[in-house]
Amino acid sequence: MSRPLFLILAAIAIFTVVIALDYFDLEVLSSTLELSVVPLTSLVYLFFNKNKDKFLTAFFVIYTIGDIANILDFRAESNWSYYVCNVAYILAYLFLILYIAKSFIFKLVFKKYLLEFMVLLVLDLYMIYVLINIINPINFESNFIELVQAVEFFYSLMVIIVLSFSFLNYIQNVNKKYLLLFVSCVMIAFSELILIGYYYIVDDISISYTSSVLFICGVIMLFFHSFVDVKKGYLA
């Protein structure tokens, strides 16, 4: 079995088990399994990838810390887990941005892809405007509402930057490795943005499932991307 097919089947299997556990009201097990995807992927990346990148390694490790904190305080019985998880996720996405940014040249963006950059900037500003209008009116159950709103905003901002940088990176480096990186970032970013809609706009479990599918596939594809040789275009 080829590695891409194996990864696709693994994503399908994980999601199927998550839904099955939810169906039998085993919410803790379901969420624990879903939150274990990045930690398990991180272990495989650390042990089997001979050409580890420091920024991508930081992304996997720090995101894993956030997921473990989430698992330990799944019922959100204390405020510490919210801040630990979200700060860890923000830092993880920051390192993912640094990983993406090192593969493209900013000068070339302004010189050769100025139109694409301007269109992308307008879209990003509009998305930020929409997010502010979603987050600000929400009455969070916290004594530090402004801090929570700031955390939610920066979390969403990191996701938007990941999506934008991955696109700019791909138009400069049109090859299989960076196509996989772009697609993985699209899946991860959309999973996060869809989850915002689930939390704050429409309470529909199918939206949560869609977010889970996109995130699991995105993380596995990001892992797969790390094994592709950029020059030869095949698995290293």
KAPEDA-V473297 format. One line per field, one symbol per residue. ss: DSSP state (~ for helix, > for strand, _ for the rest). psi: psi as a letter, one per 20 degrees, with the letter a starting at -180 (. if undefined). burial: # if it has 24 or more other ideal C-beta (glycine too) atoms within 12 Angstrom, else .. A space follows every 50 residues. Layout:
ss->???
psi->???
burial->???
This chain:
ss->__~~~~~~~~~~~~~~~~~~~~~___~~~~~~~~~~~~~~~~~~~~~~__ ___~~~~~~~~~~~~~~~~~~~_______~~~~~~~~~~~~~~~~~~~~~ ~____~~~~~~~_~~~~~~~~~~~~~~~~~~~~~~_________~~~~~~ ~~~~~~~~~~~~~~~~~~~~~~___~~~~~~~~~~~~~~~~~~~~~~~~~ ____~~~~~~~~~~~~~~~~~~~~~__>______>_
psi->pqgggghghggggghggggghghjkmhggghgggiigggghgggghhioh lpphghggggghhggghghgghlhjliqhhhgggghhggghghghhghgg hiirphhhghghlgghggghgggghggggggghgggipnqmqimghgghg ggghghgggghggghhghggihmnrggighgggghgggghgghhhghghi fomohhgggggggggghgghhgghhiipphghjrp.
burial->......#..##..##.###..#.......#############.##...#. ..#.#################.........#################### ..##....#...#...#..#...#..##..#...#............##. #######################..#####################...# .......#####################.#....#.
